[in-house]
Amino acid sequence: MSLFKARDWWSTVLGEKEEFDQGCLCVADVDNSGQDKIIVGSYMGYLRIFNPRPVKPGDGVQAEDLLLEVQLREPVLQVEVGKFVSGTEGLHLAVLHCRRLCVYAVSETLGNVDHGNQYQIKLMYEHHLQRTACNMTYGPFGGVKGRDLICIQSMDGMLMLFEQESYAFGRFLPGFLLPGPLTYSSRTDSFITVSSSRQVESYKYQVLAFATDADGRQETVQQKLSSGKKLVVDWVLNIGEQALDICIVSFNQAVSSVFVLGERSLFCLKDNGQIRFMKKLDYSPSCFIPYCSVKEGTINTLVGNHSKMLYVYQDITLKWATQLPHVPVSVKVANLQGLKGVIVTLSDNGHLQCSYLGTDPSLFQAPRVESKEINYEEFNAEMKELQKIIKEATITQDILPQSEKHRDLIVTAEVSPDLDVESQAIDSEVKAEVVPSVTIKVTIQSKMTAQQPYLAVCIQAPLAVTCDRFTFNDLEPGSSETVVLSVFLKGNFPPSELEGNCVFSCNTPTGIPKVAQCKFKLPLRLVCFPAQPSKSANHKLTIDTNKPPISFLTIFPDFADPSEEDQANVLGFQFLTGSKITLLASKTSQRYRIQSDQLEDLWLITKELTLRLEEHFKKQNCKDFACTFSGSVPLQEYFELIDRHFELRLNAEKFQELLSERAIQFRAIERRLLTRFKDKTPAPLQHLDTLLEGTFREVIALADAAEENQANMFQAFTKLKSATHLVIMLISLWQKLNADQVAIMEATFLPLAEDTQELGWEETVDSAISFLLRTCLSKSSKEQALSLSSQLSMPKDTSRLKKNISLFCDRLAKGGRLSLSTEAATQQATVVPGGCATIPESDLEERAVVPGSTAVFSSHKHTAKQKSSPAT
């Protein structure tokens, strides 16, 4: 950034939403009064002439500064001033439109009153163009005296030359693709342009005059050979970049030169095309203008760029850099009101400024600094306080910010205590007679202006909601919105969770996003109903407590019938999908037993039992209540569910391969049939149509089978999640894990909300367990040094996963503790060399090995599979 800014002498903004470009600015004595005027044309068709006369530097535009403003019928592409009218050497204004060239005379009429003089323009002549114009140049073509001719370049590469009021001839540039900047050199009587091949090309006027007429471009070859000479370029220079502008410099004390402004360079060429010098630019230029230098033999150049900077070069030496308030698209040097060297700049949106270079003296004086005695004790106390704050902020590892005391957004979800009288279930796949639903009332309270509010209700399949997305109008401060929806069981299998989440998002008026969320718990009655208890079951679990058993009439009032005294200790549940679960309370010991034919069905009832027991004793202000598990963790049955899920994943991979093969075969048959049908001589199809139909049926059958396998895989994954939740609960009750350790287990065994072929449950859990076995559950430092694979891929079988799960339970049984801290893991491995600390023998009554597992657990004669009588 420049240290100095351009000093504003006079400035104005032209019109509203008008556009300007390089050729829209011209500085000349257009009214032949002896003083320069500023002529500006716009793409909106406005022509303005200014004569700035500020009272003091920096004044804005006055009414008398605008001499003339007129709206023409077409956009103004370029304005130039020259001797364009025959019979007079006075200066006239040439205005180039897309399809017209107009030459005007600007005159001043003396006013008879105090309003001042009046300016007006008079159309001298105009030329209607047959081709769309791009730009123009002028000069004494052919060495004529006392008048200027005009050359217009069209968009298709034709040079149209006009001898004032008459059209002279037109010539096409060879190898033309896109128009470039065009100028005329009176010293060599040639036109100089930059072609689309990034070459500077020079054409003599005499060569253009005697070349083949462009109007006869469509003539025959014989006529072309006899009508004129071929247009030949005088000299060519390859600059390797597109040019923005070209200027000819022919000052008295300077050598005649051709200046070319490229996209990244500034070139100075001799009249014969040789390079005098060039300057590499480290910015993107927008415009330039060479002007006379005070030093003999050198040329000054003003270069503007897209960073609102204006640079002054003397040949290739940077002499000055100044800051502009806008990006200039055109720059001129003018003499206004006796002030020489005024810099006139124009931006693309109409910011016209007259400025000069220089500095203003600074009147600021630094105040005297009063010396004060430094209190080092106070500074040390403040430093310690700041260091304490920094240390606390560094230790805090929370990614999400802490919730504010007074939140701006509050979302609450209220679940109805009773099921809906009339079920709201839609398209449910459950085969039960009645599929119940429960109503949830979600309320959003806003203490701020919430723009684009959006509410999403997230719930895991097979549960579904009647509507999961809501949009609202903008919320005002203190307003609230309420929506009502219903949740029901859609899939024909039990869910793994009875929880949901409401997420509300919006934007503040300043564009800052805000998010608020809340969780809700669904009632157990939504997925099951009371049923007769079953005496026999394949899977049984026993939960121990430290309090006497509570009657089921008290903790399950929504399932137990008060008139049935037997339900105080025995209660039956049946899922809507058909499976039954029995819950028993021991009369003599402090135990509860849950039994069912399916392992995964035990999860929801076991979780509901522990939650209701905790709530019951919490209401009685009993703080020492605890549940424990002393049986064997059912790993073998858990592994069967893992194998079932993995088998379906393998089937999905096979279906995908078969579908790919049949699709390739189908396309190959289609290509052959298409070739037969396009053949001019009909040939027999050789049963290709039959083969095509058979392949099509195979593709449809494979697609249906893959879709059915996908549904079965999702159902198996839900059952696997239910069993995983149960295993995590049993291990946490068995080892008495705290909340952080349970969270680590859940992150390890339940890392995915959805299961896909690219990233499946088996490889993800195997990688997570391997990490724990090599860190916090490692036996020695050698295991910690082992590196894990950074790429997850589908395994060939589940043997490694099942081995790692068994080893994981074995390490926990031997005293290992879960922790994500590397220091704790290292300390554990060093304190207990060769293995984890073992549990004292006095704490174990018996030791039993789980079939199919390497883990050893304590047992009180409880097995995973048994058909003994219910607990008494």
Secondary structure, DSSP 8 states (H G I E B T S, - for coil): --SEE-EEEEEEE-SSS----GGGEEEE-TTSSSS-EEEEE-TTSEEEEE----SSTTEE--GGGEEEEEE-SS---EEEEE--STT----EEEEE-SSEEEEEEEEEE--SSTT--EEEEEEEEEEE-SS-EEEEEEE-GGG-SS--EEEEEETTSEEEEEETTEEEEEEE-TT--S---EEEETTTTEEEEE-TTSEEEEEEHHHHHHB--GGGTTS-HHHHHHH-B----SEEEE-SS-EEEEEEE--SSS--EEEEEESSEEEEE-TTS-EEEEEE-SS-EEEEEEEE-SSTT-EEEEEEETTSEEEEEETTEEEEEEE-SS-EEEEEEEEETTEEEEEEEEETT-EEEEEE-------------------HHHHHHHHHHHHHHHHHHHH---SS----SS-SEEEEEEE-SS--SS----S----SS---EEEEEEEEEESS-BEEEEEEEEE-TTEEES--EEE---B-TT-EEEEEEEEEE-SSS--S--EEEEEEEEE-TTS-EEEEEEEEE--GGGTEEEE---S--SEEEEEEESS----HHHH-TTTS-TT-GGGGTEEEEEETTS-EEEEEE-SSSSEEEEEESSSTTHHHHHHHHHHHHHHHHHHTT-----EE--S---HHHHHHHHHHHHHHHHHHHHHHHHHHHHHHHHHHHHHHHHHHHH-SS----TTHHHHHHHHHHHHHHHHHHHHHHHHHHHHHHHHHHHHHHHHHHHHHHHHT--HHHHHHHHHHH---SS--SSS-HHHHHHHHHHHHHHTTT-SSHHHHH----SS----S-SHHHHHHHHHHHHHHHTT------HHHHHHHHHHSTTS-----GGG-S-EEE-TT---EEE-SS--SS-------
